[in-house]
Amino acid sequence: MVRPSLPVAEKLLSAVLSRPWLGRMLVAPGKLLPKRSRLGYFAAQASLRPMSLKPLYLPEGKAGLGRVGLFTGCTASLLDTEVLSSALTLLLHAGYEVAVPGGQQCCGALDAHAGNSPRAQRLMQTNVDAFRNAGSLNAILSIATGCGAQLQDYDSLPAPHEDICSFLAREEVLQRLSFRSLAASVAVHLPCSLVNVLGQELAVFRLLNKIRGLQVHEIGCRGGCCGAAGTAMLLRPRMAGSLRDPLAEEIAGLSPDAVLSGNASCRLHLAAADESAGRAYLHPLVLLAQQLVRE
């Protein structure tokens, strides 16, 4: 049987983004491009310096409730270093040991979407092996919903997978966290991967409701796609833009202080349509860590 050829652009872009070292090599010259270009805007948001992570973090001054594994993925070191730092802060403050296996790689979603199933399978096995070597874990947590949707399809992880917001919103975890009040308004975008695959979208609101004074507005049609769709925002900008336009109009009408979304590509895609407003586009974890009472 003759297999259909893989889309060249998708395969090339997935190969770059799923290898952080290669992504940084291309991001550096990309930062010289005008920010109004798609690649220039993407490069402007990326970090050239990888975040240094230890294989194990221990909570200070608290009895450990258990140990969780943190899945960092491939784009986190490029786009989500602040999110990684916030995740560690919240988990450690709640009293959990956090294992961050050094052998983990891309979740495989980019290759799977590009039709490169063999590499996606190899990446899955690499990640399974990395977390098996991390000791006994209560859960394996993902910080990006796109990665989480892919991990949900893994059939041999050594511990249950869960989106990190869902884990933090558990009663036994949340009762160990308290937050300062904040007189502000936020628009919450729920990535379609969080709603349609993970089904854990209510946890975000449970967490944000712990910040007194915060006005929380959900935007978009729940379960709908913002147009980012992994690499689609770069490769199919017209289609991606048409899906984003209603959300951009809703954000402009609400004029919130910040927009929250649990997926890096969604945040980048939405922020690119709102650059002149100077509004913050954050992962919910970042706002939660900023308001965390750390005494």
N, C-alpha and C positions, 0 to 999 in steps of 0.2 A: 504494500500500500504506500502511495506517495504522500508524505506529510506536507501540509501547507507550510510555506516558508514563514519564518517569524518576521513580524514587522521590524524593519531595520532600526528605525528611530527609537521605538520602544525598547528594543534589545540593547541598543547602545546606551540609552539614558539609564536604564535599570542597572546596567553593568557599572556605570560611573557612580550613581547614587548609593548603590549597595556596597561600595568600597570606599569608606571615608577617606583613606589616604589618597585615592585617585580623585575623589571629589574636591579635596583641598587643593590639589595641583591645578584643577581647572577653575576653582573659585577665585584663586589669586588674580589671574588676568581678567576674570569676569568682573571683578570689582572696578575695573577701569571703564567698563561699559556704562552708558547712560542708564540711570535708575528707571527711566520710563520704559526701557526695553524689558521684556520678560526675563531674560537671563541676567540682565544687569540688576534688576530688582531682587531676584533670588540670591545672587551672589552678595549683594549688599547686606542681606540678613544673615549670611552664613559666617561662622567663626573659622578662622584659619588655625587656631590653636586648640588641639584636643583637650578635653577635660581629663585630668588625672584622677583615676578612680582606683580605690583599694578593693581587694577581693572580699573583704569583710569589714563591716562597720558595727560597732557595739554601742548601745545606748549608755549615756552617762547618768549615774545616780539613780537608775531605775531597774527594778527587777525585770529581766527579759521575759516578755510574754511568749516568745517563740522566735523563729527565724523565717524570713521571707526572702525570696530571690527577686532581684530587680532586673527586668529585661530592658536593656538600653537601646537595642536596635542599631541601625546603621546611620540614620540621619540625625539621631539625638546629639551626637558629638559635633555635628555641623550646625544644627538649628535649635537644639533644645537643651543647651548646657544649663540654663537657668531653671528649666523644668526638672532636670536631673538633681540639681542641688536642692530644689524645693521638695522633691520626693524624699530625698534622704533626710532632710530636716524634719518633715512631718512623721515619717516612719520611726525615726530614732526617738523623737519626742514622745511618741506613743508607747515606746518601750520595746520595740522590735529590733532584733539583730537583722542586718540587711546584707545579704550575700550578692555580690556583683561579679559573676564569673567572667574572667578575662577571656575565655575562649569563645564567648558568644559572638555571633555575627548577625548579618541582616536576617530578618524573619523569613524572607523568601517571597513576600507579597509582590514586590516589583517584578521579579522573574516570573512568578506564577501568572501575573496579569499580562506579561509580555509573551506568554506562551512557552517560556523556557522551564518546563516542568522538571527536567532532570536536575538543573541547578537548584531549583526551589526545594527539591527533595533532599539534596546534599546539605543545604543550609539547615533544613529542619533537623537532620540527624546530628549535625555539628552542635546545634543549640541544645538538643536533648542531652547529648553527652556532657556538655558544659555544665548544665544544671544538675545532672546526676552526680557530678564531682564536687558539688557545692555543699554536700551534707544534707541532713534531713531538713526539709522545708515545709512550712505550713501552707504556703501558696507561692506562686510565681506571678509577679505583678508586671503589667505593661503600662507605660505612660502615654503611648500614642494609640488611639483607637484603631488606626489602620493596621498597626502591628498586632494589636490584640485580636483583631478579626482573623488574622492569619494563624496566630498561636492557638486560637480556638479550634482550628482544624488539626492540630498536632494530636496524634493518637497515642503518644508514649511519653509525655512529660512526667517527671518523677513527682510532681505535686500539682494540684488543681491550678488552672490559670484564672486570673481575675483582673479586670481593669482596676487600676490603683484607686480611683475615686470610689468604686464600689467597695473595696476593702476598707478604706478609711471611714466609710459611712456605716460600717458595722457598729452595732451598739457598744460592744466591748472595746472597740478601738476609739470611737468618737468620744466616749466618756472620759478619755484620757487627754483630750485636746480641748483647749479653750481659745477663743479668738477675741481680739479687740473689736469694738464697734467701728463702723465706717459709714459716714453719711455720703453715699455715692450711689450711682445707678450703673448696672451692668446689663448688657445684652448677652444672653447665653445661646450659643449655636451648638446644637447637638449633631455631631457628625453622623452620617447615615450608617457608618460601620458600628457606631455605638448603639444605635437604635435597632437596626435591622439584623445585625449579627450577634452582638454581645447582649443586647436587651437589658442594659444596666444603666439607662439614662437617668432614672430617678435619683440615683445616688448623688449626682452633681448638685441637685437642688437641696437635698438633705444637708450637704456640707455647707453650701452657701447660706442657707437659712440660719446657720449658727453665728453668722456675722450680723450682729444687731445694727439696724439702721441701713443696711444694704438693700436697695431696691433691685429686684431680679426680674428681668423680662426675657422670656423665651422668644426667639425669632425663628421664622421659617416654618415650613410644613414639616412636622415631626416625621423623620424617616426619609425626607427628601435629600437629594444630593446638591451640594453647593457648587459643583462643577470642577472642584479640584481633582478628585478621582485619581489620586496617585500622580502620574505624570501627565494626565490629560490637560492640566492647566498650562503646561508648556508646549505640548504637542498639538492640542486642538483648542486654541485660545478662543475661537468664535463660539463654539459649543459651550466651553467652560464659562465664558462671559455671559452667555444668555441664561445659564442656570444661576449664576451669581447675581445678576441684576436685581431681581426682586428682593433678595436679602440686603443688598447694598442700599436700596431705597428704604427698606424698613429700618436699617441702622441709622440712616440719615434722618429719618422722621423721628426716631426715638432720641437721637443725640445723646447716647449714654456716655459715661466717663470712660468705660472700657468695654471691650468685646471679648468674651471668653469662649474658647473652643478647645476640646481635648485632642485635636489632631493637628500636627504641624503644617501639613499641606493645606488644610482648610483655613488655618489662621493666616498663612501667607497669601492665599488666594483672596480672602476677604479683605485683608489689609491693603492689598495692591489697588483696590478700588476706592480706598478711603485715605490715601496717603496724605492729602492736603489737610485733613481734619486734625492731624496730630493726635489721634486717639490711640490708646494702648490696646494692643491685641495680645491676649495672654492665655496661657493654659490655666484652668481653674486652680491648679496646685500652686502657681506662683502667687496669686492673690491670697490664697489660704496661708501660705508660708509668711507672706508679708504681714498678715494680721495675727499670726500665732502669738499667744502669750507664752513667753519662754522662761518664766520664772520657775 
